[in-house]
Amino acid sequence: MKSITSRDNPLYKEFKQLATSSQARRKAGRTLLDGVHLCEAYFQHLGAPEYCIVAESSLNHAEVAAVLAQSEQQRTQCICLPDALYKALSQVEHGVGVMFIIATPTPEFPSALAASSVVLDNLQDPGNLGSILRSAAAAGIQNVFCSPGTAFAWSPKVMRAGMGAHFLLNIFENVDLPALLSNAKIPVLATSSHTRQTIYQSNLNQEVVWLFGHEGQGVSPELMSMATSTVTIPQQAAIESLNVAASAAICFFEQVRQQLATKTQ
C-alpha cells in the first residue's frame, strides 16, 4: 500500500480533479465510489477497481479492512491518505473512509429498443436520477437512456442515491432520444396529467419503454409526440403532481405486479 501525504502529489491532484469536477470525470471516463457499500457492490458485480483509497484513521475499521484486503488480493493499487487529504476528496459527511476510483462502464449500445427500458429527458436532480436508477434495478429493468441535458449518472451524488444500482444496469448517456424512440420495437409510455388512462388500466404485462422528463417542464413536446400512449397515476386533486422519482417507482412496480399476477394464474 502506498502512502501519499502531500497535496502536491500528482496522483492526489488527479484524484482531486475527479472528486470535484464533473467535466474531469466525463473527460477521463472515470469516477469515484465513496463508502463501503458502493465498494462492496462494485466488487460483487463488476470486479476490481483501478484504485482503492483509504483514510488513515479507517485502516483498522473492520469493513474497510475487508475491502482493503480484497483489493490487495486483486492486485489493485491501494493508497493511504491522511484524514485531511481524504476528506478533501469525499462528499460524504461522517462516512467510513474508503473509496474506489473506477473506469466508468461503457456497455454496448443496443441496435433497437426491444427490452423494458427507462428513457430520461433532461432530468436535472442527481437525487431523483439516483432514485430512479435504484427503482429500475429493483424492478428488473436493465437499460437506462439519458439525454444530453440529464444529470451525469456517474457523479458521486447520483452514485450515493443509486446505492449500487448502477452496477446492475446498462446506462447510456448523451443519447439522441428522438432517434432512439423512432427505433423502438415495443410500446413507449409517458406519464401525463392530461390523460384519463391510468397505469392500472394499461397492459404492462409486456416489455415497455418508460419515458420521464424534467422535474418542472416534464417530457419535451417532441418526445411526448413519439409516445405510443400516455398514462396517469391517480392522486388527490389537491396535490399538483408527484415527484418524478416517486412516479417512476410506482410505474415500475405496477409493471412488476402485473407480470407476477400473470405468472401466478
Sequence and secondary structure as in RCSB ss.txt:
>XXXX:A:sequence
MKSITSRDNPLYKEFKQLATSSQARRKAGRTLLDGVHLCEAYFQHLGAPEYCIVAESSLNHAEVAAVLAQSEQQR
TQCICLPDALYKALSQVEHGVGVMFIIATPTPEFPSALAASSVVLDNLQDPGNLGSILRSAAAAGIQNVFCSPGT
AFAWSPKVMRAGMGAHFLLNIFENVDLPALLSNAKIPVLATSSHTRQTIYQSNLNQEVVWLFGHEGQGVSPELMS
MATSTVTIPQQAAIESLNVAASAAICFFEQVRQQLATKTQ
>XXXX:A:secstr
 EE   TT HHHHHHHHHHH HHHHHHHTEEEEESHHHHHHHHHHT   SEEEEEGGGTT HHHHHHHHHHHHTT
 EEEEE HHHHHHH   TT  SEEEEEE       SSB S EEEEES   HHHHHHHHHHHHHTT  EEEE TTS
  TTSHHHHHHHTTGGGGSEEE S  HHHHHHTBSS EEEE SS   BGGGS  SS  EEEEEBTTTBS HHHHT
T SEEEB    TTS    HHHHHHHHHHHHHHHHHHHHT 
